[in-house]
Amino acid sequence: MAEFMTDNGFGKRLLRIWTLLRQTGSLMVGVADYDHYVKWQRRHNANAPVMSQRQFLDYCHNRRSGGKGSRCC
C-alpha cells in the first residue's frame, strides 16, 4: 500500500488535502493554526518578530472575544 500512496505524488496530494481540511475545520471552530502563522510571518515579514505560541493563542482569543473579557448576556 505504501507504494500506491507514493505513486505519481498521490501521497503528497492526499497529505495536502488532509492538511487543508484540518486547517479549515480548526478555523471553523475558532482555533488558529500557529505553524501556518509562523510560515506566513517569516515569508512576508522576515524582519518582524514572531509571537510565541502562547502570545499567538492569546491574540486570537482576544480577536474572537473582542478583548473585553467575559460578559453576561
C-alpha positions, -999 to 999 in steps of 0.1 A, spaced: 0 0 0 29 24 7 39 21 -30 4 31 -41 4 61 -18 37 75 -33 30 67 -70 25 99 -91 26 121 -60 -7 107 -47 6 106 -11 17 142 -13 -17 153 -27 -35 133 0 -14 149 27 -20 184 13 -58 177 12 -57 164 48 -38 195 59 -62 219 43 -92 200 57 -77 201 92 -69 238 89 -104 245 77 -120 225 105 -99 243 131 -107 277 117 -144 269 117 -143 263 154 -121 293 161 -87 276 166 -60 293 145 -30 274 131 2 286 147 25 267 123 8 284 94 11 318 111 49 313 116 55 303 80 34 332 67 51 357 90 86 346 81 78 346 44 60 380 43 76 399 72 110 384 76 123 412 99 93 413 122 93 393 154 72 361 156 49 358 185 53 328 208 26 302 206 11 314 238 11 350 226 -5 339 193 -33 320 210 -40 349 234 -41 373 204 -65 350 186 -87 346 216 -89 384 221 -98 389 185 -126 364 187 -140 376 220 -135 413 213 -109 416 241 -135 427 266 -132 396 288 -163 377 298 -197 392 300 -231 382 309 -259 380 282 
